[in-house]
Amino acid sequence: IRLATSDAADFSGLSPEPLTISDVVQEAVLKVAEEGVEAAAVTVVAMRAAGAARPPQRVLNLAFDRPFGIVVLPADSDVPLFTAWQADTPADRA
């Protein structure tokens, strides 16, 4: 990823104009309901002309401030398909 986001990156196979990565956004959704579980993820890579002024950097702060757990079970079994547990929080580590 360091090469792709550096000035040495070569995207000439995508465009005759020099390009650089300007933004990468990833979103994941886990929807749990009685009818079942849906999970989806998408990643978008935005590019701009190389040498163009960089847009201001955006910082996203995401806070999970309490312990939580997730277990996804199939309808026909008690064997978990997916489990996750967040036991401590940033406040616990301070």
URWO-V711648 format. One record per pair of residues at least 24 apart in sequence whose ideal C-beta (glycine too) atoms are under 6 Angstrom apart, sorted by the first residue. I is the first residue (numbers start at 1). J is the second residue. D is the distance in whole Angstrom. If there is no record, write none. Layout:
{{I/J/D} {I/J/D}}
This chain:
{{17/49/6} {18/50/4} {19/47/5} {19/50/6} {20/50/5} {21/47/6} {22/46/5} {22/48/4} {37/72/5} {65/89/5}}
